[in-house]
Amino acid sequence: MLKKRLLLLVMIFTFSAILIGFVLKVSGNEKPKVVVVLKDLDTQYWEIVKGGAEKGFRDFNIDGKIVAPSYQSEEETQEELLPKILKENPDLLIISPIGSTVIPMLKEFVKKDIPVLLLDTNDPWEGKTAYIGTDNLNLGRKAGALLASELQPGDEVAIIAGDISVSPIKERVAGAKASLEGAGIKIATEKLKLPNEPLPVKKEMREILQTNPNVKGVFATTDIMAVSALEAIKEQGYHMPVIGADGIIEMIELIKEGTLTGTVAQNPYDMGYIGVETALKVLNGKKVEKNIDSGVDIITEDNAAQKLEFLEKLLR
């Protein structure tokens, strides 16, 4: 009789524990843990990505954390951050890899059954669950088409780009060239492998104007480069369309005030949000696409004010 009572108590306790666990999960008290590793948090673009991811954490009830190396501390790299994150044993990792050197460490996450999503920057590594980001070839095509629409067949343009060994940069340049050349626009010069910093870009832009005085437009692979090129153009007394890529506030302000007529932009906010949304789908066992396009915006005077208001509110 005593044994039966003990057995009954054990069964009741076990059932109660299972029921409590189920209730906690349903009520959202047991949140999935997701860590997002960005390239940095010192520039506006990544602050916008961060804002989208944080909104995703709130909307999807996720225990999320966002980290990134600091440019102010050269000792801290993604490779050094990842082992620390691995010890935390998150349910899923989202990372925007700075280079392929992080892939061996990402393999350690997969070995522990922690899915890895790549954000913003893709890599051919087969172990990733999915890539969420811009279709950069499409972005380049749209940028080239927009620039061509402001010029005439036979006009000359300059291309200013970062390291084209990096896939997104290479694809943006290829897409822009395809649209420009298809519209009869001549590529007068290409300045490649430039750092994404104002001073070197302004220096190159001044040299372009001196050696290629017939240039009537510029495509730059980032907005930082585009804004810097535009400053050099204005300093030299020229006026011409400049197209960038990232949709940062400075670029949108130039469109709103009428200095530029338009530009193309990635959707960094949507990219961060969709990354977290995809993470939840993966953790719930749902199948997701291997490549998820976060889209490209065309920003003109018609929508610049609305876009600017949204970003300024986000970054306050």
Sequence and secondary structure as in RCSB ss.txt:
>XXXX:A:sequence
MLKKRLLLLVMIFTFSAILIGFVLKVSGNEKPKVVVVLKDLDTQYWEIVKGGAEKGFRDFNIDGKIVAPSYQSEE
ETQEELLPKILKENPDLLIISPIGSTVIPMLKEFVKKDIPVLLLDTNDPWEGKTAYIGTDNLNLGRKAGALLASE
LQPGDEVAIIAGDISVSPIKERVAGAKASLEGAGIKIATEKLKLPNEPLPVKKEMREILQTNPNVKGVFATTDIM
AVSALEAIKEQGYHMPVIGADGIIEMIELIKEGTLTGTVAQNPYDMGYIGVETALKVLNGKKVEKNIDSGVDIIT
EDNAAQKLEFLEKLLR
>XXXX:A:secstr
 HHHHHHHHHHHHHHHHHHHHHHHHHHT S  EEEEE S SSSHHHHHHHHHHHHHHHHTT EEEEE   TT TT
  HHHHHHHHHHH  SEEEE  SSGGGHHHHHHHHHTT  EEEESS    TT SEEEE  HHHHHHHHHHHHHHT
S TT EEEEE S TTSHHHHHHHHHHHHHHHHTT EEEEEE S  SSHHHHHHHHHHHHHH TTEEEEEESSHHH
HHHHHHHHHHTT    EE SS  HHHHHHHHTTSSSEEEEE HHHHHHHHHHHHHHHHTT    SEEE  EEEEE
HHHHHHHHHHHHHHT 
